[in-house]
Structure formats: structure tokens, C-alpha cells
């Protein structure tokens, strides 16, 4: 990746409950009352020079300080847990006397704050992650409030406390004996779990453990208590650990998979409120991944911090039934590239939820390959990536936030990114098919809030879809859905949608309910231009629409981009495949009449949008394509009526670009239409089936349930008066 300079940032992970990281932390039962309490961090972690943070429950008189860690390039962080809320958070800017401006993200949550001198205070009602920016600091502070958890009891049967081994040190000393002692505890816990039909627990109390390569095995849990950290160090006081050295990392350099699962292991849990610290800036030129899953099944990772890998931080390789939740993926923002936060590679049935990924390179991605090298060798054969969900995440990156690719050597199918926030990125929604010949299909981005596109990598646009030809070959992309996206910042570039050729193309990419613009000035995209999308000739069936509404007063809203122009030089509103027109709106101001929007409803087949004719609207006489009306009566006496033919329905309407008079009805075939009809006035607010306000501020006429529009009447100026609705 090309180098990109990112602003320095501070992250605070938060919640109003939990232990303080001491060796004698209190164990919490499910029904025990708890109060806000921070997670103390090991003393070797450098503290922030920019911020101090305190927390308290709203009904508590005492504030509790939280360690703000400042040893990540580009940001600081703090970490605490929350029993249910509300929890107050006080952020103090060191060296400042006042705070003139601030933001609390995600912007969509509209969290209010109050300022008193150099202190900003705000309240969280439940555990979540937030990001604070304060003017004058050139820093950002992420506050991630984790849920409270119940720690295992280190004296219980099947719990193996690593400090029971005299060689294990929790002060970053004696890397060899510490590593061997922890591995011995892992082996014992695995054996216990296998023998007893469950999982043995490796208990790691607070402290800093300098460890070499660790192998996690079946039927075990690794529990990292609050204030516990595994620390990557090749040399501690002359005691050097000989890491498993992998040389085939190509451009990623030579290095090691630091904490890794045994090939084929299953039934593993890694959890707690501790840290896996890759110590990237302290490991010299030697590269590392922090956590790697190798061909595993039934793995859970919950609550921990995974930080400072020098390359891809966490890899889920050829594994199935994997869940990550409340994980903090913290990478450096140094601009060196190849330091992704999390990569899911050739895996199935994976859930990543309620987590945050901060990294210079891609935050969250899915990849597959058709070649082998050490970096992407996870045991077993190559596999497809299927049934993968990313839910309730925050992505912050100098590159791509929620990404498919670049690798697509095996099929990628049924991947969903949803209910998430892009704090900042070069691209929010990204599919880069560059390495491999397999098909990528059934990928969905749904309910994503794009807050800022402030970085540059392969351009700077909120969406990016590209098929490229490389030495490993191109492939196809199809059936892509991008829905319910709040695009507060589109970036400086239009969003490219590019197929490679007629074979390696993009078939079916559906943008629905794309709300574009800053707060207070946003509107739903009615076409590709509104969403700042630009496609090439190898992208087919591109659809852009507001769900159920086509606003075409001052633009085309035709849903299917590139379809034949059925009413040249006029603005067109067009329902799409499986939809029928069921309503129309127009201005409530008699001085500016004219159609504003259509209401479309998805009825499925036979409403396939099969074009029959473009029927000209007459303002001086009736015009029936079948030579006779679909209705059995004069449904608007004294006014000109235009109808589609028998067995047809209206799938679109056009209007003059300046006068706004109706010009054409787009007629499509559906042989199920009956002659049981009625009409609705567009001159009053007659909603019909729908009682919601689907076009605020405008008069609306809508058909009753199970009816579709087959005709429109107009006044002498060609302005709509009534719609004719018939049962489908």
C-alpha cells in the first residue's frame, strides 16, 4: 500500500464495571451488584501525554481514574467495563485551559457532552465504543465500553494459574521459562478439557508476560485477566527466544505467527479483558502476526485487546464456526501498510461483532487464494469463504474499511457487513477482485454509517468495486447489495464500479436507500449520479433506488441504470423488476403543480418490468392503449385520461423538465390485472394502503392493498389529477 499520513489519535476503551487488574481482583457472580471500575494496565505501557480520563456511575459520588495508554503510533486508548449504565466519562485535556470545540462519534448516536474548562463529560447509557475529538489536541480518543463479565475462579478444578509455575514471570523477565511455563499450562488445560468433556482454563492474572511462540490447543480456554498482557519480545535481558521463523512472506517480510492455534484444533476460547501486545515498534525488522487460527473449528474470542502487530494482526484461516465479540483490534497508524486489523481467509460460519478495528491498512476483510506461501498457509486444502457476518463494528483505517479481497482464488459467497460505522477511511464499502479466478457473489453491506472519507488509497471514494487482471487471473462478481447506507462524506472522487471484460464482469449490483450528504442537507439517491457512482461497460444491472419511492421532479429516478430511454429529454420515475407503481405525489402548492415522486411496491412475478410501450399522455382527450378503458365507468369525468392496455400496468411516469406536465406512461405486461378498479385523487392527501408519509410535504394518492396503477388523468395543463388503480 502507498504511504499515507494519518493524524495522531487517542483511543479509550470503556465500560463502568470490572476488576482493576490486580492479582486479587474480585470475582463477580451473575446477580452481584457492581460499580464502575477501570481495568488497570501493566506499568510498561506508556501513558498518554494528551489526556486523562475518569469514570463513574451516575449515582456514584466518586470518580475513578482510568489508565490512558499512549504506546500505539497514532492514538492512545483506555479500557474499562460497564454493568448496564448509565456511566459518566470525564476527559481532561492535559496542558489546556479550555475546550472550544469537540465531537463525540459515532455521529449517528448524537451523544451530548458538557464542557467545564479543559474537561469534557458525557454519559453512556449502555456499553459501546465511542470516539472523541477535541480541538487543539490533534488527538482522538476512542472510548470503548465493554460489558461486565464473570472471571473464572483460579482455585477451581480445571483452572490452571500460570503463576503456579515458578519459572513464569509477570514482569517481562525470563522469556524462555515464562513461555515454557505458559505452554505447559495450555497443554494441561487441553488434556483436562478433553478428559472431562469440556474445556480446561489457563488463568493469566495481571502482569506483563514476555512470551515467545504460544500454541493453543483443543478443549481449552485462555483467560487474560484485567491488567494481564502477553508481550512480544525476542530478547529479554540477554534471554533470546528463537521464534518460529517463516521466510515466505513476500512483500510482507519475514517473521512469525506469534500466538497460533494448533492445526486442526477445536473447542477453543480466548477471553477476558487483557491484552495480546505485538510490540511492533519494539521488535525491529522482525515481523509478526499477533493471533492466527489454523484450520480450526468452534473458536470464540471475546473482550480482549489485540494490538501492535507489525503485519496483518489477526488471521482466521480455513476455520469454521468462529465468533469474535467485543475485541479491540489496535494497529499502528504509521502508514507502512500490510497491517490489517482482521482478515478472514477461506473460512465459513464466522461472526465478528461488537468490535473496533483501527489500522493503517484495511480494518475488516475477507479473502481467498489459489496459491500457497507461508503467509497464507493454514493447513488443509484451499476452501471457499462462506456465511461470514460482520455486525456492529467501528472501522477506522487509512485504506479500506469493510472489504472483500484482494484475494479471490476460491469462491466468496454470502458475506454481510451490517449495523456498523466507518469513522474514517479511503473507502467504506470495498470489493477488490484482484488475485484469483473465483466468483464473488451474494455480498451485502447493510446499515452502514459512513462518517468520513478522509484518507487516500486507490482513490478516495465511499464505495469501490473493481475487478483487475493479475498473474493469478481475474474473476466474476455478481449479486451485490448495498442498502441503508448513510453517506455523510462521499470523498473527493466518484465511486468506481469496474468490471474487467465481458466475462469477468459485475452482474447485478443493487444500491438501495443511499442517504447522501452532511447532517441537515442529506437526501436519498435516486440514480447513480446522486450516489456519485460511475460504472464502466462491464457492469450490468446496476440499480439505484430509494426503497418504494422514486423522486423525479428534477432528475431521472429509473432504478436500473443504463436501461433504454423510453421517454427521451424528459425526467423519468421508474419502478423496477418485480415492482409496480402504486402511488404518486405532487406539490401541495397550486402555483407549482407537477408530479414529484412515485410509490412502488414489490409484488414479485409477474411484475417483471417487461416493457410493452411508452404511452403518450394526452391533456385534450382520452387515450386508451386497448381502445377502451380498464375500468367499467368514467373514473374522472371531464378530464383527459391515459391508460395502459388490458393486462398491463404502469411501471413508470415521465414529466417535462421545465413545465413538469406529464409526458408518458411506461406500460409493462402482467396478465393478472383485473377490471375491478377505483381511482384516487392526487389533488388531496389520499394515502390509500399506506398511512406513512413517504413524501413529506406533498399531496399523495396511493392504491389500496393488492392494487396497481394502470392509468392517470390530467388537467388541461397536463398536471396529474387522479390515478386509476386495478386489482392485480
C-alpha angles and dihedrals in degrees: 000000000000116000116267125186112228127190119257110262142189125215125200119190112202154182135145101244145047144075125318096233095258122137091247097049115163117258114230124219120209094256099036118119114242136188133206112289130162128232108245114224129217114275094239091069108096114242124231120268091197107051146027120195135199130183137194141165113259092246094045122096095203126080117212121209119233125208110249107205119212106178098102117093106247104013147029128225144197130197134208140140134242130214097205106301167177095213125178119217122198118195118192121196108220116228094013130107100195142020113222101176137009143162131208114205147242084061091204091067092061093210110186122221137191128217128213112174107303094347127097117194128188137160133234118204093197141007112292142128121261135176124217126201120189122188117247095027102081082212135107126209121209114201111197113186109201125198118256117261137194113245121219117254107249091211095057122107112270093026114116114198108206091212090066086078107083092213094060114096125192096197099076092265133124101022095186099051092039092052094046092047093050091047089051089054089050091051091049094047091049092051091047092049093048093048094047101041096249140055130301114219128232105206117205112188124202117301143082115281119193102209139172125208114338124195117206115208140197124291097019144109127215108207117192110194123216108287094020118126135177106214124206109225129150094194127034116175091329093312102121124195115213101222121208097266121217115192103179098079095118110198090358092071131232120303149110145282096239105192109021139163122240113262108268096007120148142188098043130155128188113186151135132088098286132107141252101206115196091188091211098174091048098049098072118215092335109109130215147183110214101211127014129178113206118201093318139157132209102014127162127190117183140172103349134121115241107190150165105015111166090221134012102350106207126016126190101196126189092329135137137209095021126160128189118183135171091002122154110215104193118180130169118269092214098124097239094125133217091072099117116174098223132359123187106202125189092331136136137213096016126162122192110181145162093008141120130228119197114176142134091235126044117327103206125006145161121216142170131188142202098201135059134238132145093261094063101028110118101160126265125045130316112280140191121256108237142162098013123159131190110192135177098357138149116219123195118173147140089231133022122351106194108014146174111203157309085193116059103157092132127036117285111203138167103008120160131191110188148160093014144129132230105208094182134339145139089246128010102191110036138172115171113176101189112128117050143018102250126116122257111206145157096029119157134191107189132174098000120162110211105200103171138005097191103138133076127226119138085349131315115271136129092239131034127182118168137159112200132185115234137159089281093052138246130272144189132279122201144164100022121170126197109180141165095010122166105206106190091166122026094189126236096289135061112254110258122223107188134174119187103224142328092291101036094048143130112258116187119000115174124197111188130176097359105174107199130192142046122299111292094019106058130124136176115263113247096184143009093274092055089055092043092242122154120188133189127222093272094067113088132184096020108174126189119180149141106242108264095347134086113189107197106157093114105009146025115279101182101142095212107073116218096020117146113282105249094179111031120207092011133101109254133204111194133180113214142224113325090011134108130193110256103166150011136209132202138178117291087213110093089206092063108034122166139110115292107177144356127226113223127189128198107235096157122218135028085033093079097146090248102174117231107162147333103240115205114231113235121206095187104050146003118285118194119176091207092046090248136058123268089226126071094230143038098276096189110022116208096016133095115259128198120193139177116238131272110292091021135105136195111263096169147008131207132202137194111269094230109018093038092216116148112265110173144005115217105223122203130180127254114151094201096077113120131202093243096114145156135178135237129205121241088192093074134034098272106159101179111186097358120069095180121097101248094170109028116213096019135097111253135198119190134178122244121255116303093012131114135197115262100163148014132210124210140192124242091280093054094253117144119261108165140000123221113225124194131183114263 
